[in-house]
Amino acid sequence: METAVRYVVDHLSYVPMLFELAEQLYSEGKQEACIPLYRSVAESEKLQHSERLALSQYRLFSIGLSNDQSNNLTLAIQFELFVQRLDEPYQFDALKTI
């Protein structure tokens, strides 16, 4: 899947579709399947201040949380830059999770 995503991301016009697919998989509870999609969207939009970028980072943060506090700290530090870009309900959920 990751190889296919890399080919699609080369054409930035497909990024919104990748994001929508990732959101659909996420809503279906298929978190592991949507990780490469969210990573690709985040990488494609890293130089922008888009909502897709912030929401992709939020999803990667929430999917990555575990009982490993060291890992959670690393995730929180990486995600911290994007919290303010999220809509308020997502900000609240992210902050209460941290």
C-alpha positions in Angstrom: 0.0 0.0 0.0 2.8 2.4 0.9 4.3 2.0 -2.6 1.0 2.8 -4.3 0.6 5.8 -2.0 4.0 7.1 -2.9 3.2 7.0 -6.6 -0.1 8.8 -6.1 1.4 11.5 -3.9 3.7 12.5 -6.8 0.6 14.2 -8.2 -0.5 16.7 -5.6 -4.0 16.8 -7.1 -4.6 13.4 -5.5 -3.7 14.4 -2.0 -7.3 15.5 -1.1 -8.5 12.1 -2.3 -5.9 10.3 -0.2 -6.9 12.3 2.8 -10.6 11.4 2.3 -9.7 7.7 2.0 -7.7 7.9 5.2 -10.6 9.6 7.0 -12.9 6.8 5.7 -10.6 4.1 6.9 -10.2 5.9 10.2 -13.9 6.1 10.7 -14.2 2.4 10.0 -11.7 1.6 12.7 -8.9 0.6 10.3 -6.2 2.8 11.9 -3.2 0.7 10.8 -4.4 0.9 7.2 -4.7 4.7 7.2 -1.3 5.5 8.7 0.6 5.5 5.4 -2.1 7.7 3.9 -1.9 10.3 6.7 1.9 10.2 6.6 1.8 10.9 2.8 -0.7 13.7 3.2 1.3 15.3 6.0 4.5 15.0 3.9 2.9 16.5 0.8 1.5 19.4 2.8 4.4 20.1 5.2 5.1 23.5 3.7 1.5 24.6 4.0 -0.7 25.5 6.9 -3.7 23.4 5.8 -6.3 21.8 7.9 -5.6 18.5 6.2 -2.0 18.7 7.5 -3.0 19.4 11.0 -5.7 16.7 11.1 -3.4 14.2 9.5 -0.8 14.9 12.3 -3.6 14.6 14.9 -4.7 11.3 13.6 -1.1 10.0 13.5 -0.7 11.2 17.1 -3.8 9.6 18.3 -3.2 6.3 16.5 0.4 6.1 17.8 -0.4 6.5 21.5 0.3 3.5 23.6 1.4 2.4 27.1 5.0 3.4 26.2 5.3 6.8 27.9 8.6 7.6 26.1 6.9 7.0 22.7 3.9 9.1 23.8 6.2 12.0 24.7 7.9 11.8 21.3 4.5 11.8 19.6 3.3 14.8 21.7 6.4 16.8 20.9 6.0 16.1 17.2 2.3 16.9 17.3 2.7 20.1 19.5 3.4 22.3 16.4 0.0 21.4 14.9 -2.4 21.7 17.8 -3.2 25.4 17.2 -4.1 24.6 13.6 -6.9 22.2 14.5 -10.5 23.1 15.0 -11.4 23.6 18.7 -13.1 20.2 19.3 -9.9 18.4 18.0 -7.7 20.7 20.0 -9.6 19.9 23.2 -9.5 16.2 22.5 -5.8 16.3 21.7 -4.9 18.3 24.8 -6.9 16.1 27.1 -5.2 13.1 25.6 -1.7 14.5 26.2 
